[in-house]
Amino acid sequence: MTALPRFTTLGKGATVLMLHGIGGGHLAFAPQVETLASSGYRAVAWDMPGYGHSAPIEPYTFKGLAQSCITLIEALQGGPVTLLGHSMGGMVAQEVVARRPELVSRLILCGTSPSFGKPDGDWQRDFIAQRTAPLDAGKTMAELAEVLVPQMVGPGSLPEGVKLATHCMAQVNPSTYRRALECIVTFDRRANLPLIHVPTLLLAGEHDRNAPPAVMKKMAAAIAGSTYLEMKGIGHLQNLEAPDEFDGALLNFLALPRVLH
């Protein structure tokens, strides 16, 4: 039996479940929780296993993370949910849709991609080593966040949003961060994109180097009937860098009639 991950929830109505990225936590969606709840939705933001007070899972894999998310969706008892995933959370969302499509009514993918890394294991090992080197050198997650977050954002980012993103990353357990990095380089759901048949919105940041607009545009082309939007002046942390613009796009998409493809 999979342990129920911890989550925060606000409001009543159709459920929107938000899945954060590798340097996040439920707090990373604080602006959206407020906006959605005040707009007639039940806003739910989880702490991925190993984040916040959610128990870690072993092994730390996309299969296990998707199962944790499925357990949460079923526990919420609100029927199919709108799944909103950012970065690694967008990968978990794709994994859930691939495994249990009937649990998802709409899909919102932000700053994410359908696969990660290259088939060459050396590249993946280097990626992990590069990102864990500061921790190996004795740096804290707070020190890591101070360096990494400013590199992720675009010139148009809201300072308060960058501050919240830095705070979220500082709270991440370093051992979970390492496990998540090892997990992320295994992801590949490219073959499943044509099998996504729910209304899907893809949101890219103009200056996102982690999930560049070109990658997300190509991804959108593989999902029938999907909508692609690019946020100008924004980097990888779209929902925190420009929360008003992000929330506007989100509410517009949720208000559209649901057409199956």
Sequence and secondary structure as in RCSB ss.txt:
>XXXX:A:sequence
MTALPRFTTLGKGATVLMLHGIGGGHLAFAPQVETLASSGYRAVAWDMPGYGHSAPIEPYTFKGLAQSCITLIEA
LQGGPVTLLGHSMGGMVAQEVVARRPELVSRLILCGTSPSFGKPDGDWQRDFIAQRTAPLDAGKTMAELAEVLVP
QMVGPGSLPEGVKLATHCMAQVNPSTYRRALECIVTFDRRANLPLIHVPTLLLAGEHDRNAPPAVMKKMAAAIAG
STYLEMKGIGHLQNLEAPDEFDGALLNFLALPRVLH
>XXXX:A:secstr
      EEEE SSEEEEEE  TT  GGGGHHHHHHHHHTTEEEEEE  TTSTTS   SS  HHHHHHHHHHHHHH
HTSSSEEEEEETHHHHHHHHHHHH GGGEEEEEEES  SB S S HHHHHHHHHHHHHHHHTT  HHHHHHHHHH
HHS TT  HHHHHHHHHHHHHS HHHHHHHHHHHTT B GGGGGG  S EEEEEETT SSS HHHHHHHHHHSTT
 EEEEETT  S HHHHSHHHHHHHHHHHHHS     
